[in-house]
Amino acid sequence: MATRTRHGQDYWQHHLERWGKSGQTQVQYCASAGLSITTFCRWKSRLTDAIVRKTPAPPPADKGVSLIPVRLAPPVSVATSLDGVREIRIRFDSGQWIVDVPSGVNSEHLVGVLKAIAGASQ
């Protein structure tokens, strides 16, 4: 009766490194080295998972501050009206944008107007 030899992490790490350098598929490498493909894959998964667990997560990206060029213009009043929607008035007064929103304005319409303004100012 054949006996099984149990090998540890170092043994399988060595074979994983040799396989990576061999240019062979896992099946080809295991056949040439006399290894069980099932055991090889199990150790590959186990060692890969161990590496992932030990690798610290990268720090969150620093969003920093973005500067956007702005061109100042004289105060302007713009009114929008789509499909019978009440008017939303947008004006630039004393260095700031003022948005007049009457009650009952559809919130989706308001979001669309604000996105259009944000897109135009970029």
C-alpha positions as CSV (number, residue, x, y, z in Angstrom):
1,M,0.0,0.0,0.0
2,A,1.3,3.4,-0.9
3,T,2.0,5.9,1.8
4,R,1.3,9.6,1.6
5,T,3.9,12.2,2.5
6,R,2.6,15.4,4.0
7,H,4.5,18.5,3.1
8,G,4.3,21.9,4.8
9,Q,4.0,25.5,3.7
10,D,7.7,25.9,2.7
11,Y,7.5,22.9,0.3
12,W,4.5,24.2,-1.4
13,Q,5.7,27.8,-1.5
14,H,8.9,26.5,-3.2
15,H,6.8,24.7,-5.9
16,L,4.5,27.7,-6.4
17,E,7.6,29.9,-7.1
18,R,9.1,27.2,-9.5
19,W,5.7,26.9,-11.3
20,G,5.5,30.7,-11.6
21,K,8.9,30.8,-13.3
22,S,8.4,27.7,-15.4
23,G,6.0,29.1,-18.0
24,Q,3.9,25.9,-17.7
25,T,0.2,25.6,-16.9
26,Q,-0.5,24.3,-13.4
27,V,-1.5,20.9,-14.8
28,Q,1.8,20.6,-16.9
29,Y,3.9,21.7,-13.9
30,C,2.2,19.2,-11.5
31,A,2.6,16.4,-14.0
32,S,6.3,17.1,-14.6
33,A,7.0,17.5,-10.8
34,G,4.9,14.5,-9.8
35,L,2.5,16.6,-7.7
36,S,-1.3,16.2,-7.2
37,I,-3.0,19.1,-9.1
38,T,-5.8,19.1,-6.4
39,T,-3.3,19.5,-3.6
40,F,-1.3,22.1,-5.6
41,C,-4.4,24.2,-6.2
42,R,-5.4,23.9,-2.5
43,W,-2.0,25.1,-1.3
44,K,-2.0,27.9,-4.0
45,S,-5.3,29.2,-2.7
46,R,-4.3,28.8,1.0
47,L,-1.0,30.7,0.5
48,T,-2.5,33.4,-1.7
49,D,-5.2,34.0,0.9
50,A,-2.5,34.3,3.6
51,I,-0.6,36.9,1.6
52,V,-3.8,38.9,1.0
53,R,-4.7,38.9,4.7
54,K,-1.2,40.1,5.6
55,T,-1.1,42.9,3.1
56,P,-2.3,46.1,4.7
57,A,-5.1,48.0,3.0
58,P,-3.8,51.1,1.2
59,P,-4.6,54.4,3.0
60,P,-7.7,56.2,1.7
61,A,-6.8,58.5,-1.2
62,D,-6.3,62.1,-0.2
63,K,-8.9,64.1,-2.0
64,G,-7.2,67.4,-1.3
65,V,-8.4,70.7,-2.6
66,S,-9.3,71.3,-6.2
67,L,-9.3,74.8,-7.7
68,I,-11.7,75.6,-10.4
69,P,-11.2,78.6,-12.6
70,V,-14.0,81.1,-12.3
71,R,-14.9,83.9,-14.7
72,L,-16.9,86.7,-13.1
73,A,-19.7,88.3,-15.0
74,P,-22.2,91.0,-14.3
75,P,-25.4,89.9,-12.4
76,V,-27.6,87.9,-14.7
77,S,-31.0,86.5,-14.2
78,V,-31.9,83.2,-16.0
79,A,-35.4,81.6,-15.8
80,T,-36.1,78.0,-16.8
81,S,-39.4,76.5,-17.5
82,L,-39.9,72.9,-18.9
83,D,-43.2,71.2,-19.6
84,G,-45.2,73.6,-17.5
85,V,-42.8,73.4,-14.5
86,R,-42.7,76.5,-12.3
87,E,-39.8,78.8,-12.9
88,I,-36.5,78.4,-11.1
89,R,-34.6,81.6,-11.1
90,I,-30.9,81.7,-11.0
91,R,-28.9,84.9,-10.6
92,F,-25.4,86.0,-9.7
93,D,-25.6,88.9,-7.2
94,S,-22.8,90.5,-5.1
95,G,-20.3,87.7,-5.8
96,Q,-22.6,84.7,-5.1
97,W,-25.1,82.6,-6.9
98,I,-28.7,82.8,-5.8
99,V,-31.3,80.2,-6.7
100,D,-34.9,81.0,-6.2
101,V,-37.0,77.9,-6.0
102,P,-40.8,78.4,-5.7
103,S,-42.8,75.9,-3.6
104,G,-44.1,72.9,-5.5
105,V,-41.2,72.6,-7.9
106,N,-40.5,69.0,-8.8
107,S,-37.3,67.9,-7.0
108,E,-36.1,65.9,-10.0
109,H,-36.3,69.0,-12.1
110,L,-34.4,71.0,-9.6
111,V,-31.7,68.4,-9.5
112,G,-31.4,68.5,-13.3
113,V,-31.1,72.3,-13.2
114,L,-28.4,72.2,-10.5
115,K,-26.4,69.5,-12.4
116,A,-26.6,71.6,-15.6
117,I,-25.2,74.6,-13.7
118,A,-22.5,72.5,-12.1
119,G,-21.5,71.0,-15.5
120,A,-21.5,74.5,-17.1
121,S,-19.2,75.9,-14.5
122,Q,-16.5,73.2,-14.8
